[in-house]
Structures are given as C-alpha cells and as structure tokens.
C-alpha cells in the first residue's frame, strides 16, 4: 500500500531465491505486526511466489485496523438499534396487553360466569338412557315418554323448552336478578351525576382516575378567593312567595356560577345568598388573579339584568386548600386568613356603597390597571389584622368601549388619593369633586356614580 509509508524490497542479483525469501521473512518479523497486516508480493509469480526475481513486503496495518474499527462501530450501531427496537416493542406490547387483552379477559370471565349459570340450570335436567331398537337413545326424566328418538330434530331443544315451561321459578329468578342489576346501574349513574353537582368536577375526575378514596388533607397553595352575595337580599325577596324567592336566588346563583366557570374558577359552596369560589385550585391555572377579578366583574354584569345587585370581594393569598371535615364527612374547601379577608372586603361594599372591592395583593399582576378600571378606596385596617390593606374598587374592564370621561374620572380619583396621602387636601378635594361629578353623570355608570360619590367623599 502506497499510503503505508513502509516497504522492504530485496533484489535477486546478489542473493539466491532462498535467501530472498528468508530476507523477506526477516523483514516481516522485524515489523512486529501480524501477518494479515502485511502483504508479500513476488515477481514475476506474485501468487505462488515460486522462483521469484524480487520480493516486496508492504505494511497495510493502518487500512486493516481502520476497516476493523468501522466494522466494530457498525456492529455496535446495529446491536443498539436492535435493543431499542426490542424495548419499544416490549413497551407497546405491554400497552396492548393492558388496553386490549385485559378487557378481553374480563369479558371472557363474564362469559364463563354466564356459561356456569347455564350449566347449573342444565344440571337440573335428569337425562336418562332408554332402550331403542337399533340404537341407544336418551329420554328426559321430565318428559312424558313416547317414541321420539335422540336423533329427532330439535329433540333437545324441545326438552329444554319443556323444562323451562315447567320450571317458571328459574326464569322469574333470573329475570329479577337482571332487573335488579339494571336498576343498580341506573342508581349508580344517577348518584355519580348528583355527586358531580356537590363537588368540583376536576376533583371528581381526579379521584376517579386515581382510583383512591378521598381522605382528609390540605396543602399550602396560592389562590385568589372570591366572595359574592346579593345586596339587600331580604328586601329583594319581600313580598315574594317562597317558590318565587327560591327561583330568584337560583337564577342569581346560576349567573354567578356561569361567570366563575367562564374564567376557569372553582365554585365551592353556597351559604344562603353568598357564593364562595377559588381560582388556581384544585387545578392550577395561569393569571389566576386576573381571572378572579374578571369573574367578579362578569358576575356583576350578568346579574344586573335580574334586577338585583351583587357585591364581590376578591383577595389573593396563600391559604390551606384540600379536603377538610371529619373522617366520616369531608368537603373540598379553603382555610386561612386570606379567606377571611376576602369575606370582609365583600362586607365592606355596604359601608362604601360599592360593588366590587379588591385587595392590592390581587391587583399586582402585570397590566392590572390597563385591563381594569380601578380606583383606590383607602388603606384599611380590617378586623383581625394589625397591618393596613390597600383596597381598590374595580368599576369594570377597560378593553370594551368605555366612555373616555369615565376613564379620566377614575384617573383623577387615583391622583386625588395620592394627593390625600401627601396631605395636599385642597387639591385632592377638588379632583374628588370633579371625579364624582363625572361618574354621577355618566349614563353607563348611573348606579356606580352614586357609589362613586360615597367612595370619593370617604
């Protein structure tokens, strides 16, 4: 090989043929390589190498070793592919076994059970042999005898019919069992549908897929809590019959529940005319603070057409979420100071004549004030807390077509609040009066204008 760079040539002018071959063997031994890594060429008979005129030894170990490395690498790749294919095939086979064969085995077990029932019923026959000329025959002990042979068409079928005709108790018992089984399945489906109305659907689906029994347990998790109730519900129901009051409350709760569901919240419970919902539990969601505020605004808009006004309180905090109660009776709920704060914000609406109060913790998400019309109410020290909580009133969303004067009035109210904190009371009072006048005259904010007056003057 010309690429080897090593060769040894021995001419026969000074040596005999035997010496030439011996010299070639000595050159081969001196290389320290194996025989297949060298090549011996004789002239003129380069195949038999008999009576050579000259002999040459070529070193080709590099090309041989390179080919050996390529061969080993190719073999390793083939083996790795075979192993990967075997692993993939085993995984798919296990999946097929679990998804297809196991259900088939269950069906076969059910069929075998039904077959066993038929065998038990057939065992009640007492077929006994009777003599017949030319051949042996069978006659049922329950039959009336005669000349019908075993080979008579439908003889066995006739015997079965005669048996079940005489043994009506077997048919009645089996029919009752099937009827009770159908009733049990129908009751189970009805119970599951009813249960889904008591607990969050996501939680019910998780328990069903896990195949485990619900147990007591909570975890610390960040959520947004929404409380909502009907303002002056007793006055709204005055003069209504109990049925009419229940229909009104059901309509309000239906609109509020639909608003919560449209923003991905989890409806937890009704307490009289009050509604409790959480966002980001049990299923985690993105932008849950924004969704909670949006659901509150949506609930207010939906219930306005029913002739009632709802009050909402929204707060974000880390609370305990999970199954609470006793070992024999549990419910999915939330516990913690954040839940109490949201309830107190809802109650403060009556004091400030507002509809939707939201804590500053819930309006800290990016783009909050670009998405919602919100004006500050104040830094309030709520019951059970020593630190003040900044509270905002959310008037609606900015994204729909909003009256520019209303948006400007909200901005004026915000600037007036900052001036008030800086003790520049004269300037703050002037801006508050201007904001109040604008909100009171806005056609779409006639009701909120009244609330704006209360909030602004306070």
C-alpha positions as CSV (number, residue, x, y, z in Angstrom):
1,X,0.0,0.0,0.0
2,X,1.5,3.3,-1.0
3,X,-0.2,5.0,2.0
4,X,1.6,2.8,4.5
5,X,4.9,4.5,4.0
6,X,6.9,1.3,4.8
7,X,8.2,-1.4,2.4
8,X,11.1,-3.6,2.0
9,X,12.4,-4.7,-1.4
10,X,15.1,-7.4,-1.9
11,X,16.7,-7.9,-5.3
12,X,17.9,-11.2,-6.5
13,X,21.1,-10.1,-8.3
14,X,23.2,-10.6,-5.2
15,X,21.1,-13.3,-3.5
16,X,19.7,-16.7,-4.2
17,X,16.0,-17.4,-4.3
18,X,16.1,-19.0,-0.8
19,X,18.0,-16.0,0.6
20,X,15.5,-13.6,-0.9
21,X,12.6,-15.4,0.8
22,X,14.5,-15.6,4.1
23,X,15.3,-11.9,3.9
24,X,11.6,-11.2,3.3
25,X,10.5,-13.3,6.3
26,X,13.1,-11.5,8.5
27,X,11.7,-8.1,7.3
28,X,8.2,-9.3,8.3
29,X,9.3,-10.4,11.7
30,X,11.1,-7.1,12.3
31,X,7.9,-5.1,11.8
32,X,6.2,-6.7,14.9
33,X,2.9,-6.8,13.0
34,X,0.5,-9.6,12.4
35,X,0.6,-11.5,9.1
36,X,-2.8,-10.1,7.9
37,X,-1.5,-6.6,8.4
38,X,1.4,-7.2,5.8
39,X,1.3,-8.1,2.2
40,X,4.1,-10.1,0.4
41,X,4.4,-9.6,-3.4
42,X,6.8,-11.7,-5.6
43,X,7.9,-11.1,-9.1
44,X,7.1,-12.5,-11.6
45,X,4.8,-15.1,-9.9
46,X,3.1,-12.9,-7.4
47,X,0.5,-15.6,-6.5
48,X,2.5,-18.8,-5.9
49,X,5.8,-16.9,-5.1
50,X,8.0,-19.6,-6.7
51,X,11.4,-18.7,-8.0
52,X,10.9,-15.0,-7.5
53,X,13.2,-12.5,-9.1
54,X,12.4,-10.0,-6.5
55,X,10.2,-9.8,-3.3
56,X,8.5,-6.8,-1.7
57,X,6.7,-6.6,1.7
58,X,4.1,-3.9,2.2
59,X,2.7,-2.6,5.5
60,X,-1.1,-2.2,5.4
61,X,-1.9,-2.3,9.1
62,X,-3.5,1.2,9.1
63,X,-6.1,0.4,6.5
64,X,-6.7,-3.0,8.1
65,X,-7.2,-1.5,11.5
66,X,-9.4,1.3,10.1
67,X,-11.6,-1.3,8.5
68,X,-11.8,-3.2,11.7
69,X,-12.9,-0.1,13.6
70,X,-15.6,0.7,11.1
71,X,-16.8,-2.9,11.3
72,X,-17.0,-2.8,15.1
73,X,-18.8,0.5,15.1
74,X,-21.3,-0.7,12.5
75,X,-21.9,-3.8,14.7
76,X,-22.4,-1.7,17.8
77,X,-24.9,0.5,16.0
78,X,-26.9,-2.5,14.7
79,X,-26.9,-4.0,18.2
80,X,-28.1,-0.7,19.8
81,X,-30.9,-0.4,17.2
82,X,-32.0,-3.9,17.9
83,X,-32.0,-3.3,21.7
84,X,-34.0,0.0,21.2
85,X,-36.5,-1.8,18.9
86,X,-36.9,-4.6,21.4
87,X,-37.5,-2.1,24.3
88,X,-40.0,-0.2,22.1
89,X,-41.8,-3.4,21.1
90,X,-41.9,-4.6,24.7
91,X,-43.5,-1.3,25.8
92,X,-46.1,-1.4,23.1
93,X,-46.8,-5.0,23.8
94,X,-47.4,-4.2,27.4
95,X,-49.7,-1.3,26.5
96,X,-51.7,-3.6,24.1
97,X,-51.8,-6.2,26.8
98,X,-53.2,-3.7,29.3
99,X,-55.6,-1.8,27.0
100,X,-56.9,-4.7,24.9
101,X,-56.1,-8.1,26.4
102,X,-57.1,-7.3,30.0
103,X,-60.6,-6.1,29.0
104,X,-60.9,-9.2,26.8
105,X,-60.0,-11.4,29.7
106,X,-62.6,-9.7,31.8
107,X,-65.2,-10.3,29.1
108,X,-64.2,-13.9,28.9
109,X,-64.5,-14.2,32.6
110,X,-68.0,-12.7,32.4
111,X,-69.0,-15.1,29.6
112,X,-67.6,-18.0,31.6
113,X,-69.7,-16.9,34.6
114,X,-72.8,-16.8,32.4
115,X,-71.9,-20.2,31.0
116,X,-71.6,-21.6,34.5
117,X,-75.1,-20.3,35.3
118,X,-76.3,-22.2,32.2
119,X,-74.5,-25.3,33.3
120,X,-76.1,-25.1,36.7
121,X,-79.5,-24.8,35.1
122,X,-78.8,-27.7,32.7
123,X,-77.8,-29.8,35.6
124,X,-81.4,-29.8,36.8
125,X,-82.2,-32.0,33.8
126,X,-82.0,-35.7,34.5
127,X,-81.4,-37.2,31.1
128,X,-81.5,-41.0,31.3
129,X,-80.9,-43.5,28.6
130,X,-83.7,-45.7,27.3
131,X,-83.6,-48.7,25.0
132,X,-84.5,-48.2,21.4
133,X,-84.4,-50.7,18.6
134,X,-81.2,-50.4,16.5
135,X,-79.6,-47.7,18.6
136,X,-79.3,-46.2,22.0
137,X,-81.4,-43.2,22.8
138,X,-81.9,-40.6,25.6
139,X,-85.1,-39.5,27.2
140,X,-85.6,-36.7,29.7
141,X,-86.9,-37.8,33.0
142,X,-89.2,-34.9,32.9
143,X,-90.7,-35.8,29.5
144,X,-93.8,-37.9,29.1
145,X,-92.1,-40.7,27.2
146,X,-93.0,-41.9,23.8
147,X,-91.3,-42.8,20.6
148,X,-89.3,-39.7,19.9
149,X,-85.7,-40.6,19.3
150,X,-82.5,-38.8,20.2
151,X,-81.9,-38.1,16.6
152,X,-85.3,-36.5,16.2
153,X,-84.7,-32.8,15.0
154,X,-84.8,-30.3,17.8
155,X,-85.4,-33.0,20.4
156,X,-83.0,-31.5,22.9
157,X,-84.4,-28.0,22.3
158,X,-87.9,-29.3,22.9
159,X,-86.7,-30.9,26.1
160,X,-85.2,-27.5,27.2
161,X,-88.4,-25.7,26.4
162,X,-90.5,-28.2,28.3
163,X,-88.2,-27.9,31.3
164,X,-88.3,-24.1,31.5
165,X,-92.0,-24.2,30.8
166,X,-92.5,-26.4,33.8
167,X,-89.8,-24.6,36.0
168,X,-91.1,-21.0,35.9
169,X,-89.3,-20.1,39.1
170,X,-85.9,-20.3,37.4
171,X,-87.0,-17.8,34.7
172,X,-88.5,-15.5,37.3
173,X,-85.4,-15.6,39.5
174,X,-83.1,-14.8,36.6
175,X,-85.3,-12.1,35.3
176,X,-85.5,-10.5,38.7
177,X,-81.7,-10.6,39.0
178,X,-81.2,-8.9,35.7
179,X,-83.9,-6.3,36.5
180,X,-82.2,-5.5,39.8
181,X,-78.8,-5.3,38.1
182,X,-80.2,-2.7,35.7
183,X,-81.8,-0.8,38.5
184,X,-78.5,-0.8,40.4
185,X,-76.5,0.5,37.4
186,X,-79.1,3.3,36.8
187,X,-79.0,4.3,40.5
188,X,-75.2,4.4,40.4
189,X,-75.2,6.7,37.3
190,X,-77.7,8.9,39.0
191,X,-75.7,9.0,42.2
192,X,-72.5,9.9,40.2
193,X,-74.3,12.7,38.4
194,X,-75.7,14.1,41.7
195,X,-72.3,13.8,43.3
196,X,-70.7,15.9,40.5
197,X,-73.1,18.7,41.5
198,X,-71.8,18.7,45.1
199,X,-68.1,18.6,44.4
200,X,-65.8,20.3,41.8
201,X,-65.7,18.4,38.5
202,X,-61.9,18.5,38.4
203,X,-61.7,16.9,41.9
204,X,-64.2,14.2,41.0
205,X,-62.3,13.4,37.8
206,X,-59.0,13.2,39.7
207,X,-60.4,10.8,42.3
208,X,-61.9,8.6,39.6
209,X,-58.7,8.4,37.6
210,X,-56.6,7.8,40.7
211,X,-58.9,5.1,41.9
212,X,-58.4,6.1,45.6
213,X,-60.8,7.1,48.3
214,X,-61.0,10.7,49.4
215,X,-59.1,11.4,52.6
216,X,-58.6,14.4,54.9
217,X,-55.6,16.5,53.9
218,X,-54.7,20.1,53.0
219,X,-51.7,21.9,51.4
220,X,-50.4,25.5,51.3
221,X,-51.2,27.0,47.9
222,X,-51.5,30.5,46.4
223,X,-55.1,31.2,45.3
224,X,-57.5,34.1,44.6
225,X,-60.6,33.9,46.8
226,X,-63.9,35.4,45.5
227,X,-66.9,36.1,47.8
228,X,-70.1,37.3,46.4
229,X,-73.6,37.9,47.8
230,X,-76.8,39.8,46.9
231,X,-77.2,43.3,48.2
232,X,-80.3,43.7,50.4
233,X,-81.5,40.2,49.6
234,X,-84.2,40.3,52.3
235,X,-85.6,43.5,50.7
236,X,-85.5,41.9,47.2
237,X,-87.5,38.9,48.5
238,X,-90.0,41.0,50.4
239,X,-93.5,40.2,49.1
240,X,-92.4,37.1,47.1
241,X,-93.6,33.6,47.8
242,X,-91.1,31.1,48.9
243,X,-91.1,29.5,45.5
244,X,-90.5,32.8,43.7
245,X,-87.7,33.7,46.2
246,X,-86.0,30.4,45.5
247,X,-86.3,30.9,41.8
248,X,-84.8,34.3,42.0
249,X,-81.9,33.1,44.2
250,X,-81.4,30.1,41.8
251,X,-81.2,32.5,38.8
252,X,-78.7,34.7,40.6
253,X,-76.6,31.8,41.7
254,X,-76.7,30.3,38.2
255,X,-75.4,33.6,36.6
256,X,-72.7,33.9,39.2
257,X,-71.6,30.2,38.8
258,X,-71.5,30.6,35.0
259,X,-69.3,33.7,35.3
260,X,-66.9,31.9,37.6
261,X,-66.8,28.9,35.3
262,X,-66.2,31.1,32.2
263,X,-63.0,32.3,33.8
264,X,-61.8,28.9,35.0
265,X,-62.6,29.3,38.6
266,X,-63.8,26.5,41.0
267,X,-67.2,27.0,42.6
268,X,-67.0,25.7,46.2
269,X,-70.3,26.4,48.0
270,X,-73.4,28.4,48.6
271,X,-74.1,29.9,52.0
272,X,-77.5,31.4,51.8
273,X,-77.3,34.1,49.1
274,X,-73.5,34.0,49.4
275,X,-71.1,32.3,46.9
276,X,-67.6,31.2,47.5
277,X,-65.1,30.4,44.7
278,X,-61.4,30.0,44.3
279,X,-59.0,30.3,41.4
280,X,-55.8,28.2,41.0
281,X,-57.1,25.3,43.0
282,X,-57.6,22.4,42.8
283,X,-56.4,22.8,39.1
284,X,-53.5,25.2,38.7
285,X,-54.0,28.0,36.1
286,X,-52.1,30.9,34.7
287,X,-53.1,34.5,35.5
288,X,-55.5,33.4,38.2
289,X,-55.5,36.9,39.9
290,X,-56.7,38.5,36.6
291,X,-59.3,35.7,36.1
292,X,-60.7,36.3,39.6
293,X,-61.2,40.0,39.0
294,X,-62.7,39.3,35.6
295,X,-65.1,36.8,37.1
296,X,-66.3,39.3,39.7
297,X,-66.9,42.0,37.0
298,X,-68.7,39.4,34.8
299,X,-70.9,38.3,37.7
300,X,-72.0,41.9,38.4
301,X,-72.8,42.5,34.7
302,X,-74.8,39.2,34.4
303,X,-76.9,39.7,37.5
304,X,-77.8,43.3,36.6
305,X,-80.4,42.1,34.2
306,X,-82.2,40.2,37.0
307,X,-83.0,43.4,38.9
308,X,-80.5,42.7,41.7
309,X,-77.1,44.0,42.7
310,X,-74.3,41.7,43.9
311,X,-71.3,42.6,46.0
312,X,-68.0,41.0,45.5
313,X,-64.7,40.8,47.5
314,X,-61.5,39.4,45.9
315,X,-58.2,38.7,47.6
316,X,-55.1,36.7,46.7
317,X,-53.0,34.9,49.4
318,X,-51.5,31.6,50.3
319,X,-54.2,29.5,52.1
320,X,-54.8,25.9,53.0
321,X,-56.7,24.0,50.3
322,X,-57.9,20.4,50.3
323,X,-60.3,18.0,52.0
324,X,-61.5,19.3,55.4
325,X,-64.0,18.0,57.8
326,X,-64.2,14.7,59.7
327,X,-63.1,11.2,58.7
328,X,-66.8,10.3,58.0
329,X,-67.8,13.6,56.3
330,X,-65.5,15.8,54.3
331,X,-65.7,18.6,51.7
332,X,-63.2,20.4,49.5
333,X,-62.6,23.9,50.8
334,X,-60.1,26.6,51.8
335,X,-58.9,27.8,55.2
336,X,-56.8,30.8,56.2
337,X,-56.6,34.5,56.9
338,X,-56.8,35.2,53.2
339,X,-60.3,33.7,53.0
340,X,-61.5,35.8,55.9
341,X,-60.0,39.0,54.3
342,X,-61.9,38.3,51.1
343,X,-65.2,37.9,53.1
344,X,-64.6,41.2,54.9
345,X,-63.9,43.0,51.6
346,X,-67.3,41.7,50.4
347,X,-69.0,43.1,53.5
348,X,-67.3,46.5,53.2
349,X,-69.2,47.1,50.0
350,X,-72.2,48.1,52.0
351,X,-70.2,50.6,54.0
352,X,-68.6,52.3,51.0
353,X,-71.6,51.9,48.7
354,X,-69.5,49.9,46.2
355,X,-70.0,46.7,44.2
356,X,-66.5,45.1,43.9
357,X,-63.7,45.6,46.3
358,X,-60.3,44.0,45.5
359,X,-57.2,44.0,47.7
360,X,-54.0,45.4,46.4
361,X,-52.4,41.9,46.5
362,X,-54.8,40.8,43.8
363,X,-54.1,43.8,41.5
364,X,-50.3,43.4,41.4
365,X,-50.3,41.3,38.2
366,X,-48.8,42.9,35.1
367,X,-51.2,45.2,33.3
368,X,-53.8,45.2,36.0
369,X,-54.7,48.9,35.7
370,X,-54.5,48.7,31.9
371,X,-57.1,45.9,31.9
372,X,-59.5,47.1,34.6
373,X,-60.9,50.5,35.7
374,X,-59.9,50.6,39.4
375,X,-59.8,53.4,41.9
376,X,-58.3,53.3,45.4
377,X,-60.6,53.3,48.4
378,X,-58.0,53.6,51.1
379,X,-55.6,51.8,53.3
380,X,-57.9,50.0,55.7
381,X,-57.1,48.1,58.9
382,X,-59.6,45.2,58.7
383,X,-60.9,43.2,61.5
384,X,-58.4,40.6,62.8
385,X,-55.4,42.3,61.2
386,X,-52.9,44.8,62.5
387,X,-51.4,45.9,59.2
388,X,-53.4,48.1,56.8
389,X,-54.6,46.7,53.5
390,X,-54.8,48.9,50.4
391,X,-58.3,48.4,48.9
392,X,-59.4,49.2,45.3
393,X,-62.9,49.4,43.8
394,X,-63.0,47.8,40.3
395,X,-65.6,49.5,38.2
396,X,-65.2,47.4,35.1
397,X,-62.9,46.5,32.2
398,X,-61.1,49.0,30.1
399,X,-61.0,46.8,27.0
400,X,-64.6,47.2,25.8
401,X,-65.8,50.6,24.6
402,X,-65.5,52.7,27.8
403,X,-66.6,56.3,28.0
404,X,-63.3,58.4,28.0
405,X,-64.8,60.7,30.6
406,X,-65.3,57.7,33.0
407,X,-61.7,56.6,32.5
408,X,-60.5,60.1,33.1
409,X,-62.6,60.4,36.2
410,X,-61.1,57.1,37.6
411,X,-57.6,58.5,36.9
412,X,-58.5,61.7,38.7
413,X,-59.7,59.8,41.7
414,X,-56.4,57.9,41.8
415,X,-54.4,61.1,41.6
416,X,-56.6,62.6,44.3
417,X,-55.9,59.6,46.6
418,X,-52.1,60.1,46.2
419,X,-52.5,63.8,46.9
420,X,-54.5,62.9,50.0
421,X,-51.7,60.7,51.2
422,X,-49.3,63.6,50.7
423,X,-51.6,65.8,52.9
424,X,-52.4,68.1,50.0
425,X,-56.1,68.1,50.9
426,X,-57.3,71.1,48.9
427,X,-56.1,69.7,45.6
428,X,-57.3,66.2,46.5
429,X,-60.8,67.5,47.3
430,X,-61.0,69.4,44.0
431,X,-60.1,66.3,42.0
432,X,-62.5,64.2,44.0
433,X,-65.4,66.5,43.3
434,X,-64.6,66.5,39.6
435,X,-64.4,62.7,39.5
436,X,-67.7,62.4,41.4
437,X,-69.5,64.7,39.1
438,X,-68.3,62.9,36.0
439,X,-69.2,59.4,37.3
440,X,-72.6,60.6,38.5
441,X,-73.5,62.0,35.1
442,X,-72.2,59.0,33.0
443,X,-75.2,57.1,31.5
444,X,-73.5,53.8,31.8
445,X,-72.4,54.5,35.4
446,X,-75.6,55.9,36.9
447,X,-75.6,53.3,39.7
448,X,-71.8,53.5,40.0
449,X,-72.0,57.3,40.1
450,X,-73.9,57.0,43.4
451,X,-71.3,54.6,44.7
452,X,-68.6,56.8,43.4
453,X,-69.9,59.7,45.5
454,X,-69.7,57.6,48.6
455,X,-66.3,56.3,47.8
456,X,-65.0,59.6,46.7
457,X,-66.2,61.6,49.7
458,X,-64.9,58.9,52.1
